[in-house]
Amino acid sequence: MKASRTAAGRQATGASIVMTIVLALLAGAPTAAHAADVVLDPALQIAGAPLVFDPVSRTGDIGASKTSALVYGPDVISNELANCPVGYRSSSRSLVIAPDGTVSPAAERVRTPPGSYYGLNETPGEYIYFDGMAAFGWNEVTFQTGLNRFIVTCDPTPRTATDSFADSKYFLVTLDVNVAAKSWTVVANPVNEEKLTPSIAFTKTTANADGSVTLTATVSAGAGVATDATGVVSISGNYSGLATPVSGEAAVSAGVATWRTPVLDADRTYTFTAGYTAKGDTKYTDSAANATTTVTTVAGPTPPQNTAITVTIPASATGLKFTMTPGAVALNQAALDGTSYVATGSLGQVTVSDNRTARTAWTLSGNSTNFIHASDATQTIAATSLGWKPALVGATNAGTAGIEVIAGASGGLSASTPLAQAAAGVSTADTTINAGITLKAPADSAAGAYSATLTLTLI
């Protein structure tokens, strides 16, 4: 906890809460041979001779067995215009690539010559024709809502189901999938466009009183901010004589990434650089560290002192204080929702009591550290991924609730944000507040338990 006095003589008090979260990898996670960031080489696509699905869509539960359309694929997959090219007939695989890059086998895992209608023989006039289990056996596919890529590979050497397909030619069919509706529909393949290389610039730097530094970097393409960019910005800081540079990364949201360093050496001028990593972004490619800025840390840092348990801050009967629900905040197990793992929980009730004779304005604010993996401290989830939605409890309160902070947007709870506040001269002493807490962690976060510290400060 911490205590100090402002120029107006008000008491500043603080407490910290430990939050925990568990990320569970889905059963269909990519194998080591299939990295999460899957990029198909357009030059290897066999274009102009598309695969034909019959039917071109399915939805709901199919047949008397009520089998989901996401398990029961098409009756027939064919191509009467082309088979695998010479030099790419060693094996063939049917695979599905989900929007986040998860790769899973569809129907027969591996087909090798000889075999009629596999597209691997050199028989004149033979074409690709899959039916039965070779077409509709999708029971091992991990589909996600959005555009999923169905490919049939033509391999230059014999391959297993989990081997790389980076040098394989392939036929491509794009499926628009709705997991909730149990539906898939064949849609036009996206046009392959050359990826853009963005530029990075530091747009805001702050030397914080606790000895840390907050840096905001903007990802730009052409004349404007790349507001549709995903991925991460990696930042590194150093000064002459520093043995180990400080480094970290922050997720890009609406073209902006914000990272807060740990406490740095006092009264030093650090040079920070930043670069962009696309992390599977389909529009932008990696950009080397091309942003530079210098920041001088504060000469006498006053870092807050955090405790891993919640406490009641004592105050005199005529003072300003707040009390909290004892215990840590435990978020529920995260579930994959599109491109993020989402977990929710509740802060618990916090009551601010203002028993001063002359009530001046007060603000109760909070900010979070990054989440750190329980067994691997190098695996983190940025505090920008955390948000809350404050709400007053009860009908008679002196103050008002703070505004909602959206997880993963505008810095989240990485910076101090009001949970509640009251104007000067209010007639009521107490304000009770709670907040729903949401974490939106990147889909490529390592599995395991994470924890972070949320610090509340009343001033």
Backbone hydrogen bonds in HBPLUS format (Angstrom, degrees):
<---DONOR---> <-ACCEPTOR-->    atom                        ^
c    i                          cat <-CA-CA->   ^        H-A-AA   ^      H-
h    n   atom  resd res      DA  || num        DHA   H-A  angle D-A-AA Bond
n    s   type  num  typ     dist DA aas  dist angle  dist       angle   num
A0012-ALA N   A0004-SER O   3.05 MM   8  5.30 163.0  2.08 149.8 149.3     1
A0006-THR N   A0010-ARG O   3.24 MM   4  5.53 157.9  2.29 145.9 152.4     2
A0009-GLY N   A0006-THR O   2.91 MM   3  5.13 158.0  1.96 106.4 113.4     3
A0013-THR N   A0458-LEU O   2.90 MM 445  5.15 144.2  2.03 137.7 148.3     4
A0458-LEU N   A0013-THR O   2.64 MM 445  5.15 162.1  1.67 157.5 164.2     5
A0015-ALA N   A0456-LEU O   2.83 MM 441  5.28 145.5  1.95 144.9 155.4     6
A0456-LEU N   A0015-ALA O   2.62 MM 441  5.28 163.4  1.65 168.5 173.6     7
A0017-ILE N   A0454-LEU O   2.65 MM 437  4.94 145.3  1.76 135.0 147.2     8
A0454-LEU N   A0017-ILE O   2.68 MM 437  4.94 163.5  1.71 151.9 156.1     9
A0329-VAL N   A0018-VAL O   3.16 MM 311  6.28 141.7  2.31 139.0 149.3    10
A0019-MET N   A0452-ALA O   2.75 MM 433  5.20 162.5  1.78 150.4 156.6    11
A0452-ALA N   A0019-MET O   2.88 MM 433  5.20 142.9  2.02 139.1 149.7    12
A0020-THR N   A0329-VAL O   3.21 MM 309  6.80 144.5  2.35 151.5 161.3    13
A0331-LEU N   A0020-THR O   3.07 MM 311  6.04 154.6  2.13 161.7 164.7    14
A0021-ILE N   A0450-TYR O   2.85 MM 429  5.14 146.2  1.97 144.4 147.9    15
A0450-TYR N   A0021-ILE O   2.65 MM 429  5.14 158.5  1.70 158.6 165.7    16
A0334-ALA N   A0022-VAL O   2.98 MM 312  6.12 161.3  2.02 164.4 170.3    17
A0023-LEU N   A0448-GLY O   2.89 MM 425  5.21 166.7  1.91 139.6 142.1    18
A0448-GLY N   A0023-LEU O   2.95 MM 425  5.21 160.1  1.99 137.4 142.7    19
A0029-ALA N   A0026-LEU O   3.21 MM   3  5.55 143.2  2.35 123.7 120.0    20
A0034-HIS N   A0031-THR O   2.98 MM   3  5.19 142.0  2.12 104.1 115.4    21
A0044-LEU N   A0041-ASP O   3.00 MM   3  5.62 157.3  2.05 120.2 126.5    22
A0045-GLN N   A0042-PRO O   3.22 MM   3  5.34 156.6  2.28 103.9 110.9    23
A0170-TYR N   A0044-LEU O   3.21 MM 126  6.45 150.0  2.31 139.9 141.4    24
A0046-ILE N   A0170-TYR O   2.77 MM 124  5.76 166.7  1.79 156.8 156.8    25
A0052-VAL N   A0078-SER O   2.73 MM  26  5.22 158.3  1.77 154.9 161.8    26
A0078-SER N   A0052-VAL O   3.02 MM  26  5.22 158.6  2.06 140.9 147.5    27
A0054-ASP N   A0076-VAL O   2.99 MM  22  5.23 145.9  2.11 158.7 158.2    28
A0075-ASP N   A0054-ASP O   2.89 MM  21  5.83 132.1  2.12 128.7 140.1    29
A0076-VAL N   A0054-ASP O   3.12 MM  22  5.23 154.1  2.19 143.4 150.6    30
A0186-VAL N   A0056-VAL O   2.87 MM 130  5.46 163.3  1.90 171.0 173.0    31
A0058-ARG N   A0184-TRP O   2.99 MM 126  5.65 153.2  2.06 155.1 162.1    32
A0184-TRP N   A0058-ARG O   2.93 MM 126  5.65 154.7  1.99 159.3 164.8    33
A0060-GLY N   A0182-LYS O   2.90 MM 122  4.97 124.6  2.21 113.6 130.0    34
A0069-ALA N   A0060-GLY O   2.90 MM   9  5.78 142.5  2.05 172.0 174.9    35
A0062-ILE N   A0067-THR O   2.61 MM   5  4.96 171.7  1.61 137.9 139.9    36
A0067-THR N   A0062-ILE O   3.00 MM   5  4.96 150.0  2.10 146.3 137.0    37
A0066-LYS N   A0063-GLY O   3.02 MM   3  5.38 159.7  2.06 109.6 116.1    38
A0071-VAL N   A0068-SER O   2.92 MM   3  5.35 161.5  1.95 112.6 118.6    39
A0072-TYR N   A0068-SER O   2.92 MM   4  6.19 149.1  2.02 146.8 156.9    40
A0138-TRP N   A0071-VAL O   3.05 MM  67  4.58 144.8  2.18 160.6 152.0    41
A0073-GLY N   A0136-PHE O   3.28 MM  63  3.92 164.7  2.30 107.6 109.5    42
A0077-ILE N   A0130-PHE O   2.94 MM  53  5.06 157.4  1.99 143.3 149.4    43
A0130-PHE N   A0077-ILE O   2.73 MM  53  5.06 169.7  1.74 158.4 162.0    44
A0079-ASN N   A0128-ILE O   2.91 MM  49  5.05 147.6  2.02 144.0 138.9    45
A0128-ILE N   A0079-ASN O   3.24 MM  49  5.05 133.5  2.47 148.4 143.2    46
A0084-CYS N   A0119-GLY O   2.89 MM  35  5.26 146.9  2.00 128.3 138.9    47
A0088-TYR N   A0085-PRO O   3.00 MM   3  5.51 150.8  2.09 138.8 139.6    48
A0090-SER N   A0155-ASP O   3.09 MM  65  5.60 152.2  2.17 172.1 164.0    49
A0155-ASP N   A0091-SER O   2.97 MM  64  5.27 174.2  1.97 159.8 158.7    50
A0092-SER N   A0111-ARG O   2.77 MM  19  5.03 139.5  1.93 145.6 154.9    51
A0111-ARG N   A0092-SER O   2.72 MM  19  5.03 151.8  1.80 154.0 161.6    52
A0153-THR N   A0093-ARG O   2.86 MM  60  5.20 157.5  1.91 148.4 153.9    53
A0106-ALA N   A0094-SER O   2.95 MM  12  5.25 172.8  1.96 131.0 130.1    54
A0095-LEU N   A0151-ILE O   2.96 MM  56  5.41 163.4  1.98 155.9 161.2    55
A0151-ILE N   A0095-LEU O   2.89 MM  56  5.41 166.9  1.91 156.7 161.2    56
A0096-VAL N   A0104-SER O   2.89 MM   8  5.48 159.3  1.94 161.2 168.2    57
A0104-SER N   A0096-VAL O   3.06 MM   8  5.48 155.1  2.13 148.9 156.8    58
A0097-ILE N   A0149-ARG O   2.75 MM  52  4.98 161.8  1.79 145.0 151.4    59
A0149-ARG N   A0097-ILE O   2.86 MM  52  4.98 164.3  1.88 148.9 147.7    60
A0098-ALA N   A0102-THR O   2.85 MM   4  5.16 166.7  1.87 155.4 156.3    61
A0101-GLY N   A0098-ALA O   2.90 MM   3  5.25 163.9  1.93 119.2 123.7    62
A0107-ALA N   A0137-GLY O   2.65 MM  30  4.18 134.8  1.85 143.0 142.5    63
A0129-TYR N   A0117-TYR O   3.06 MM  12  5.00 169.6  2.07 132.0 130.9    64
A0126-GLU N   A0123-THR O   3.14 MM   3  5.64 164.2  2.17 134.2 136.2    65
A0134-ALA N   A0131-ASP O   3.12 MM   3  5.39 133.1  2.35 140.9 134.7    66
A0135-ALA N   A0132-GLY O   2.93 MM   3  5.59 160.6  1.97 117.9 124.3    67
A0136-PHE N   A0132-GLY O   3.02 MM   4  6.29 166.0  2.04 163.1 163.5    68
A0138-TRP N   A0136-PHE O   2.92 MM   2  5.69 126.8  2.21 111.8  96.0    69
A0141-VAL N   A0138-TRP O   3.16 MM   3  5.45 170.1  2.17 116.5 119.2    70
A0146-GLY N   A0177-VAL O   2.92 MM  31  5.28 160.3  1.96 142.9 145.8    71
A0177-VAL N   A0146-GLY O   2.90 MM  31  5.28 177.3  1.90 149.8 148.9    72
A0148-ASN N   A0175-LEU O   2.82 MM  27  5.16 165.1  1.84 160.8 160.0    73
A0175-LEU N   A0148-ASN O   2.82 MM  27  5.16 177.6  1.82 165.5 166.1    74
A0150-PHE N   A0173-VAL O   2.82 MM  23  5.10 168.8  1.83 170.7 167.1    75
A0173-VAL N   A0150-PHE O   2.84 MM  23  5.10 154.8  1.90 155.5 162.0    76
A0152-VAL N   A0171-PHE O   3.07 MM  19  5.18 150.2  2.16 136.1 144.5    77
A0171-PHE N   A0152-VAL O   2.92 MM  19  5.18 158.1  1.97 144.2 150.3    78
A0154-CYS N   A0169-LYS O   2.70 MM  15  5.07 147.9  1.80 154.0 148.9    79
A0169-LYS N   A0154-CYS O   3.14 MM  15  5.07 141.1  2.30 156.4 145.8    80
A0163-ASP N   A0160-THR O   3.28 MM   3  5.33 160.2  2.33 103.8 109.7    81
A0168-SER N   A0165-PHE O   3.21 MM   3  5.00 165.3  2.23 102.1 106.3    82
A0187-VAL N   A0174-THR O   2.97 MM  13  5.68 169.5  1.98 156.2 158.1    83
A0176-ASP N   A0185-THR O   2.81 MM   9  5.20 165.7  1.83 156.1 155.7    84
A0185-THR N   A0176-ASP O   3.10 MM   9  5.20 135.9  2.30 125.3 138.3    85
A0178-ASN N   A0183-SER O   3.01 MM   5  5.29 162.7  2.04 143.0 146.0    86
A0182-LYS N   A0178-ASN O   2.99 MM   4  5.96 110.6  2.49 138.9 156.8    87
A0183-SER N   A0178-ASN O   3.11 MM   5  5.29 167.9  2.12 143.0 146.8    88
A0182-LYS N   A0179-VAL O   3.12 MM   3  4.90 150.4  2.21  97.3 106.4    89
A0196-LEU N   A0283-LYS O   2.90 MM  87  6.31 162.0  1.93 156.4 156.1    90
A0285-THR N   A0196-LEU O   2.87 MM  89  5.99 154.1  1.93 154.2 155.2    91
A0199-SER N   A0220-SER O   2.80 MM  21  5.25 156.9  1.85 149.0 156.4    92
A0220-SER N   A0199-SER O   2.86 MM  21  5.25 173.9  1.87 159.6 161.7    93
A0201-ALA N   A0218-THR O   3.09 MM  17  5.37 148.5  2.19 143.5 152.8    94
A0218-THR N   A0201-ALA O   2.77 MM  17  5.37 163.5  1.80 158.9 162.3    95
A0203-THR N   A0216-THR O   2.88 MM  13  5.77 156.0  1.93 148.3 156.5    96
A0216-THR N   A0204-LYS O   2.83 MM  12  5.06 158.5  1.88 160.5 159.0    97
A0206-THR N   A0214-THR O   2.86 MM   8  5.10 146.3  1.97 146.8 155.3    98
A0214-THR N   A0206-THR O   2.87 MM   8  5.10 159.0  1.91 147.9 154.0    99
A0208-ASN N   A0212-SER O   2.84 MM   4  5.30 141.2  1.99 143.2 153.8   100
A0211-GLY N   A0208-ASN O   3.09 MM   3  5.63 165.1  2.11 118.9 121.6   101
A0302-THR N   A0209-ALA O   2.85 MM  93  6.02 160.4  1.89 142.0 147.8   102
A0264-LEU N   A0211-GLY O   2.96 MM  53  5.62 176.3  1.96 125.7 126.7   103
A0261-THR N   A0213-VAL O   2.85 MM  48  5.38 166.6  1.87 159.8 159.6   104
A0215-LEU N   A0259-TRP O   2.84 MM  44  5.43 170.5  1.85 160.6 161.7   105
A0259-TRP N   A0215-LEU O   2.89 MM  44  5.43 161.5  1.93 158.3 163.2   106
A0217-ALA N   A0257-ALA O   2.83 MM  40  5.37 166.1  1.85 163.9 167.4   107
A0257-ALA N   A0217-ALA O   2.95 MM  40  5.37 162.0  1.98 159.1 163.7   108
A0219-VAL N   A0255-GLY O   2.86 MM  36  5.10 169.8  1.87 148.9 152.3   109
A0226-ALA N   A0219-VAL O   2.77 MM   7  5.68 165.0  1.79 141.4 146.2   110
A0221-ALA N   A0224-GLY O   3.01 MM   3  5.91 156.3  2.06 171.0 176.7   111
A0227-THR N   A0225-VAL O   2.88 MM   2  5.55 128.9  2.14 109.0  93.4   112
A0229-ALA N   A0226-ALA O   3.04 MM   3  5.46 167.4  2.05 119.2 121.5   113
A0252-VAL N   A0231-GLY O   2.98 MM  21  5.70 167.3  2.00 148.1 144.7   114
A0232-VAL N   A0277-THR O   3.02 MM  45  5.44 159.1  2.06 153.9 160.1   115
A0277-THR N   A0232-VAL O   2.93 MM  45  5.44 169.2  1.94 164.5 166.4   116
A0233-VAL N   A0250-ALA O   2.93 MM  17  5.47 162.7  1.96 157.1 160.2   117
A0250-ALA N   A0233-VAL O   2.97 MM  17  5.47 151.4  2.06 145.4 153.8   118
A0234-SER N   A0275-GLY O   2.90 MM  41  5.40 150.9  1.98 147.2 155.7   119
A0275-GLY N   A0234-SER O   3.01 MM  41  5.40 150.8  2.09 146.8 156.2   120
A0235-ILE N   A0248-GLY O   2.79 MM  13  5.50 171.8  1.80 164.7 167.6   121
A0248-GLY N   A0235-ILE O   2.95 MM  13  5.50 149.8  2.04 155.6 161.3   122
A0236-SER N   A0273-THR O   2.99 MM  37  5.45 156.2  2.04 150.8 157.3   123
A0273-THR N   A0236-SER O   2.87 MM  37  5.45 153.9  1.94 154.5 163.1   124
A0237-GLY N   A0246-VAL O   2.70 MM   9  5.15 160.1  1.74 157.6 162.2   125
A0246-VAL N   A0237-GLY O   3.01 MM   9  5.15 144.4  2.14 145.8 151.5   126
A0238-ASN N   A0271-THR O   3.08 MM  33  5.43 146.3  2.20 129.8 139.2   127
A0271-THR N   A0238-ASN O   2.79 MM  33  5.43 167.9  1.81 161.2 163.2   128
A0242-LEU N   A0239-TYR O   3.00 MM   3  5.62 166.5  2.02 144.6 144.9   129
A0253-SER N   A0256-VAL O   2.91 MM   3  5.34 172.4  1.92 144.4 145.6   130
A0256-VAL N   A0253-SER O   3.00 MM   3  5.34 161.2  2.04 112.7 118.8   131
A0267-ASP N   A0298-VAL O   3.02 MM  31  5.22 151.2  2.11 115.5 118.9   132
A0297-THR N   A0268-ARG O   2.90 MM  29  5.47 156.0  1.96 150.9 150.0   133
A0270-TYR N   A0295-VAL O   2.81 MM  25  5.37 155.9  1.87 159.7 151.4   134
A0295-VAL N   A0270-TYR O   2.94 MM  25  5.37 152.1  2.02 147.5 156.7   135
A0272-PHE N   A0293-THR O   2.73 MM  21  5.34 166.3  1.75 169.0 172.2   136
A0293-THR N   A0272-PHE O   2.96 MM  21  5.34 147.6  2.07 147.6 154.7   137
A0274-ALA N   A0291-ALA O   3.03 MM  17  5.13 138.8  2.20 133.7 139.5   138
A0290-ASN N   A0274-ALA O   3.08 MM  16  6.35 118.7  2.47 157.2 156.8   139
A0291-ALA N   A0274-ALA O   3.37 MM  17  5.13 148.5  2.48 146.2 148.8   140
A0276-TYR N   A0287-SER O   2.92 MM  11  4.96 152.2  1.99 143.6 151.5   141
A0287-SER N   A0276-TYR O   2.87 MM  11  4.96 168.3  1.88 139.5 142.9   142
A0281-ASP N   A0278-ALA O   3.10 MM   3  5.06 151.6  2.18 103.4 112.2   143
A0319-GLY N   A0316-SER O   2.96 MM   3  5.06 164.7  1.98 115.1 116.6   144
A0355-ASN N   A0319-GLY O   2.98 MM  36  5.36 157.7  2.03 161.6 155.0   145
A0321-LYS N   A0353-SER O   3.02 MM  32  5.41 162.9  2.05 151.0 156.5   146
A0353-SER N   A0321-LYS O   2.79 MM  32  5.41 159.7  1.83 148.6 155.7   147
A0323-THR N   A0351-THR O   2.84 MM  28  5.29 150.5  1.92 145.4 153.7   148
A0351-THR N   A0323-THR O   2.89 MM  28  5.29 158.7  1.94 149.9 156.9   149
A0325-THR N   A0349-GLN O   3.05 MM  24  5.61 125.3  2.36 156.3 169.9   150
A0332-ASN N   A0344-THR O   2.93 MM  12  5.80 165.7  1.95 159.1 158.5   151
A0335-ALA N   A0342-VAL O   3.05 MM   7  5.44 158.5  2.10 136.9 138.9   152
A0342-VAL N   A0335-ALA O   2.90 MM   7  5.44 168.4  1.91 144.6 144.5   153
A0337-ASP N   A0340-SER O   2.72 MM   3  5.46 176.8  1.72 171.5 172.2   154
A0340-SER N   A0337-ASP O   3.33 MM   3  5.46 161.7  2.36 114.6 119.9   155
A0443-ALA N   A0339-THR O   3.21 MM 104  5.28 132.2  2.45 142.9 130.8   156
A0341-TYR N   A0441-ALA O   2.73 MM 100  4.95 157.3  1.78 146.7 153.2   157
A0441-ALA N   A0341-TYR O   2.74 MM 100  4.95 145.0  1.86 157.5 156.2   158
A0343-ALA N   A0439-LEU O   2.98 MM  96  5.20 152.5  2.06 142.9 150.7   159
A0439-LEU N   A0343-ALA O   2.80 MM  96  5.20 162.1  1.83 158.8 162.0   160
A0345-GLY N   A0437-ILE O   2.91 MM  92  5.10 138.4  2.08 146.3 150.2   161
A0437-ILE N   A0345-GLY O   2.80 MM  92  5.10 173.6  1.81 139.1 141.2   162
A0347-LEU N   A0435-ALA O   2.87 MM  88  5.36 171.8  1.88 165.8 168.5   163
A0350-VAL N   A0433-ILE O   2.78 MM  83  5.27 156.3  1.84 158.2 166.0   164
A0433-ILE N   A0350-VAL O   2.80 MM  83  5.27 164.9  1.83 154.6 159.4   165
A0352-VAL N   A0431-THR O   2.77 MM  79  5.15 161.9  1.80 155.7 158.0   166
A0431-THR N   A0352-VAL O   2.89 MM  79  5.15 142.4  2.03 145.3 155.4   167
A0354-ASP N   A0429-ALA O   2.94 MM  75  4.85 159.1  1.99 126.3 133.2   168
A0425-GLY N   A0359-ARG O   2.82 MM  66  5.28 164.4  1.84 145.4 150.6   169
A0362-TRP N   A0422-ALA O   3.16 MM  60  5.51 150.8  2.25 138.4 146.5   170
A0422-ALA N   A0362-TRP O   3.01 MM  60  5.51 159.2  2.05 151.3 153.0   171
A0459-ILE N   A0363-THR O   3.02 MM  96  5.57 160.4  2.05 148.3 154.3   172
A0364-LEU N   A0420-ALA O   2.85 MM  56  5.27 173.7  1.85 153.7 155.9   173
A0419-LEU N   A0364-LEU O   2.62 MM  55  5.56 171.5  1.63 154.5 157.6   174
A0420-ALA N   A0364-LEU O   3.21 MM  56  5.27 155.8  2.27 142.4 146.3   175
A0365-SER N   A0457-THR O   2.85 MM  92  5.30 164.8  1.88 155.7 154.9   176
A0457-THR N   A0365-SER O   2.76 MM  92  5.30 158.0  1.81 149.7 156.5   177
A0366-GLY N   A0417-THR O   2.89 MM  51  5.39 153.4  1.96 138.2 143.9   178
A0417-THR N   A0366-GLY O   2.92 MM  51  5.39 155.7  1.98 136.6 142.9   179
A0367-ASN N   A0455-THR O   3.05 MM  88  5.55 145.1  2.18 142.5 152.9   180
A0455-THR N   A0367-ASN O   2.89 MM  88  5.55 162.2  1.92 169.8 164.0   181
A0368-SER N   A0413-LEU O   2.76 MM  45  5.62 167.0  1.77 161.6 163.1   182
A0369-THR N   A0453-THR O   2.97 MM  84  5.47 145.6  2.09 141.3 152.1   183
A0371-PHE N   A0381-ILE O   2.82 MM  10  4.92 156.7  1.87 159.2 156.4   184
A0381-ILE N   A0371-PHE O   2.91 MM  10  4.92 151.1  1.99 133.8 140.1   185
A0372-ILE N   A0451-SER O   2.87 MM  79  5.51 157.8  1.92 146.2 147.9   186
A0451-SER N   A0372-ILE O   3.12 MM  79  5.51 146.3  2.24 130.6 138.4   187
A0373-HIS N   A0379-GLN O   2.97 MM   6  5.46 159.0  2.02 174.7 170.4   188
A0374-ALA N   A0449-ALA O   2.74 MM  75  5.52 155.0  1.80 166.3 161.6   189
A0379-GLN N   A0376-ASP O   2.96 MM   3  5.75 164.6  1.99 124.8 129.6   190
A0385-SER N   A0382-ALA O   2.95 MM   3  5.66 165.1  1.97 118.5 123.5   191
A0386-LEU N   A0383-ALA O   3.09 MM   3  5.50 167.9  2.10 115.5 118.6   192
A0408-GLY N   A0384-THR O   2.83 MM  24  5.33 139.4  2.00 142.5 145.2   193
A0440-LYS N   A0385-SER O   2.92 MM  55  5.20 165.2  1.95 148.3 152.6   194
A0413-LEU N   A0386-LEU O   3.02 MM  27  5.70 122.5  2.36 143.4 154.3   195
A0387-GLY N   A0438-THR O   2.86 MM  51  5.30 157.4  1.91 159.7 165.7   196
A0438-THR N   A0387-GLY O   2.99 MM  51  5.30 167.0  2.00 138.8 142.6   197
A0388-TRP N   A0405-VAL O   3.07 MM  17  5.30 124.4  2.40 125.3 140.8   198
A0405-VAL N   A0388-TRP O   2.84 MM  17  5.30 166.3  1.86 163.5 167.6   199
A0389-LYS N   A0436-GLY O   2.91 MM  47  5.22 142.1  2.05 144.5 155.2   200
A0436-GLY N   A0389-LYS O   3.32 MM  47  5.22 155.4  2.39 127.7 124.0   201
A0391-ALA N   A0434-ASN O   2.86 MM  43  5.54 150.2  1.95 157.5 155.5   202
A0434-ASN N   A0391-ALA O   2.99 MM  43  5.54 158.1  2.04 154.6 161.4   203
A0393-VAL N   A0432-THR O   2.87 MM  39  5.34 161.7  1.90 141.2 139.5   204
A0398-ALA N   A0430-ASP O   3.02 MM  32  5.86 152.4  2.09 133.0 141.3   205
A0400-THR N   A0421-GLN O   2.74 MM  21  5.57 156.2  1.80 164.1 169.2   206
A0421-GLN N   A0400-THR O   3.04 MM  21  5.57 151.0  2.12 151.1 159.3   207
A0402-GLY N   A0419-LEU O   2.87 MM  17  4.63 157.0  1.93 122.8 116.0   208
A0409-ALA N   A0406-ILE O   3.20 MM   3  5.54 154.9  2.26 135.8 131.9   209
A0412-GLY N   A0409-ALA O   2.98 MM   3  5.62 167.7  2.00 130.6 130.9   210
A0414-SER N   A0411-GLY O   3.00 MM   3  5.79 163.9  2.03 148.0 152.8   211
A0445-SER N   A0442-PRO O   3.07 MM   3  5.54 154.9  2.13 121.9 121.7   212
